[in-house]
Amino acid sequence: MKILITGGAGYIGSHTVQELIQQGFEVVILDNFSTGKRKLVPGGKVIEGDLRDVSDLERIFSLHDFHGVLHFASLIQVGESYTDPQKYYRHNLITSLNLLHVMLQAKVKLFIFSSSAAVYGIPEQIPIPESHPLNPSNPYGLTKLFVEKILLDYERAYGLKFISLRYFNAAGADPEGRMGEMHEPETHLIPNILLFLLGKKKDLSLYGKDYSTQDGTAIRDYIHVTDLAKAHVLALKKLPVLKNSEFINLGTNKGYSVMEVIKKVETVTGQKVSYSVKPKRKGDVDVLLASREKAKQLLQWDLKYSDLDTIIETAWIWHQKISKHE
Ligand SMILES: NC(=O)c1ccc[n+]([C@@H]2O[C@H](COP(=O)([O-])OP(=O)(O)OC[C@H]3O[C@@H](n4cnc5c(N)ncnc54)[C@H](O)[C@@H]3O)[C@@H](O)[C@H]2O)c1
């Protein structure tokens, strides 16, 4: 079965390409390499193109007969989405609309969407179930919610079948050391600590020590990227037999505070982490935890790598490896 993966040269996309190939899927990757890297792509056919350009998509769909599409390509920086919302609304909506347009033209109706916990906004309930109110507190999260709304209309009107996967905090790296996180700029906590220890970042800032948590730092739900990738393969296999489209959280239902992450990094690396404390960022909440009941029941999704030790160990191996080649 041939699958199109947009953004397959990115962090989560490349790990999913690896899983799909391992499970016997034929993979075509469409990426503009704006943030993705060729060296992250573990296999499959790579096509350089841009989702903002319908003709790139029409060309690809005229050459390949796809069973389904996994849509990872997106702008992903929450902070930047505040300062330049137009960039996010235009990019994330136009790219998704173009892709769906060409898919429907080609009668490809199976779609897996990379959504985010950002669709929920400030949690009213922890852990957060999929039925939680949707009230994003930033333009990035709104773009994910708008696409989810569009998907519901396209399901009703055109018979599109989709699973929208709402990821919590993706972290870690391929356990075999083949791929890992390479965002530029890096905005995520774990890679930033490791880059700091490797001398690739001058300083390390923590945002807020006045959260209503035991140690005053924010608690997040870290999900290993390989577990995340495996969930996509399960979703892709499940989608044709599902009666309805679905929204599914991908998280662990277990959280770690920023301080707990720092302590674990110190243990794994044997190095002391020094940092400065800056004020909380707009929209940052005390605790974000996913309910994972639906993912367990619908996808039979088990976690293999998402304990904090494995997350940090795999990330550390990856970052040491790439820092030697830079
Ligand atoms: N990283 C996380 O913790 C996290 C959490 C929740 C949701 N997500 C979502 O998961 C998806 C993947 O995130 P990631 O961390 O792998 O990001 P990433 O930046 O590493 O990957 C995105 C990929 O899409 C490509 N791309 C971007 N715009 C494109 C365009 N117009 N045409 C073609 N290719 C384009 C980039 O080159 C890159 O390879 C995104 O949709 C993101 O919103 C990520």
The ligand as a MOL file (V3000), in Angstrom:
LIG
                    3D

  0  0  0     0  0            999 V3000
M  V30 BEGIN CTAB
M  V30 COUNTS 44 48 0 0 0
M  V30 BEGIN ATOM
M  V30 1 N 6.8770 18.3060 18.0330 0
M  V30 2 C 5.8310 18.2480 18.8570 0
M  V30 3 O 5.9920 18.0950 20.0860 0
M  V30 4 C 4.4230 18.3370 18.3040 0
M  V30 5 C 3.3470 18.3830 19.2160 0
M  V30 6 C 2.0500 18.4650 18.7050 0
M  V30 7 C 1.8320 18.4750 17.3390 0
M  V30 8 N 2.8920 18.4410 16.4770 0 CHG=1
M  V30 9 C 2.6230 18.4580 15.0320 0
M  V30 10 O 3.3340 17.3940 14.4240 0
M  V30 11 C 3.7180 17.7530 13.0900 0
M  V30 12 C 5.1890 17.4940 12.8970 0
M  V30 13 O 5.9290 18.2220 13.8600 0
M  V30 14 P 7.5100 18.1290 13.9190 0
M  V30 15 O 7.9200 18.4370 15.3060 0
M  V30 16 O 7.9550 16.8830 13.2710 0 CHG=-1
M  V30 17 O 7.8980 19.3870 13.0120 0
M  V30 18 P 9.0830 19.5490 11.9180 0
M  V30 19 O 9.2390 21.0150 11.6980 0
M  V30 20 O 10.2750 18.7700 12.3220 0
M  V30 21 O 8.4470 18.8640 10.6310 0
M  V30 22 C 7.6020 19.5400 9.7200 0
M  V30 23 C 8.0050 19.1140 8.3230 0
M  V30 24 O 7.1070 19.6990 7.3740 0
M  V30 25 C 7.8670 20.2710 6.2990 0
M  V30 26 N 7.0490 21.3670 5.7350 0
M  V30 27 C 6.6490 22.4890 6.3850 0
M  V30 28 N 5.9160 23.2600 5.5450 0
M  V30 29 C 5.8370 22.6070 4.3580 0
M  V30 30 C 5.2270 22.8930 3.1170 0
M  V30 31 N 4.5520 24.0440 2.9160 0
M  V30 32 N 5.3460 22.0070 2.1160 0
M  V30 33 C 6.0440 20.8460 2.2950 0
M  V30 34 N 6.6480 20.5210 3.4470 0
M  V30 35 C 6.5590 21.3950 4.4720 0
M  V30 36 C 9.1660 20.7300 6.9640 0
M  V30 37 O 10.2420 20.8970 6.0530 0
M  V30 38 C 9.4130 19.5690 7.9390 0
M  V30 39 O 10.0960 18.5100 7.3190 0
M  V30 40 C 3.3080 19.2000 12.9120 0
M  V30 41 O 2.0640 19.2270 12.2420 0
M  V30 42 C 3.1440 19.6940 14.3350 0
M  V30 43 O 2.2160 20.7610 14.4210 0
M  V30 44 C 4.1770 18.3830 16.9330 0
M  V30 END ATOM
M  V30 BEGIN BOND
M  V30 1 1 1 2
M  V30 2 2 2 3
M  V30 3 1 2 4
M  V30 4 1 4 5
M  V30 5 2 4 44
M  V30 6 2 5 6
M  V30 7 1 6 7
M  V30 8 2 7 8
M  V30 9 1 8 9
M  V30 10 1 8 44
M  V30 11 1 9 10
M  V30 12 1 9 42
M  V30 13 1 10 11
M  V30 14 1 11 12
M  V30 15 1 11 40
M  V30 16 1 12 13
M  V30 17 1 13 14
M  V30 18 2 14 15
M  V30 19 1 14 16
M  V30 20 1 14 17
M  V30 21 1 17 18
M  V30 22 2 18 19
M  V30 23 1 18 20
M  V30 24 1 18 21
M  V30 25 1 21 22
M  V30 26 1 22 23
M  V30 27 1 23 24
M  V30 28 1 23 38
M  V30 29 1 24 25
M  V30 30 1 25 26
M  V30 31 1 25 36
M  V30 32 1 26 27
M  V30 33 1 26 35
M  V30 34 2 27 28
M  V30 35 1 28 29
M  V30 36 1 29 30
M  V30 37 2 29 35
M  V30 38 1 30 31
M  V30 39 2 30 32
M  V30 40 1 32 33
M  V30 41 2 33 34
M  V30 42 1 34 35
M  V30 43 1 36 37
M  V30 44 1 36 38
M  V30 45 1 38 39
M  V30 46 1 40 41
M  V30 47 1 40 42
M  V30 48 1 42 43
M  V30 END BOND
M  V30 END CTAB
M  END
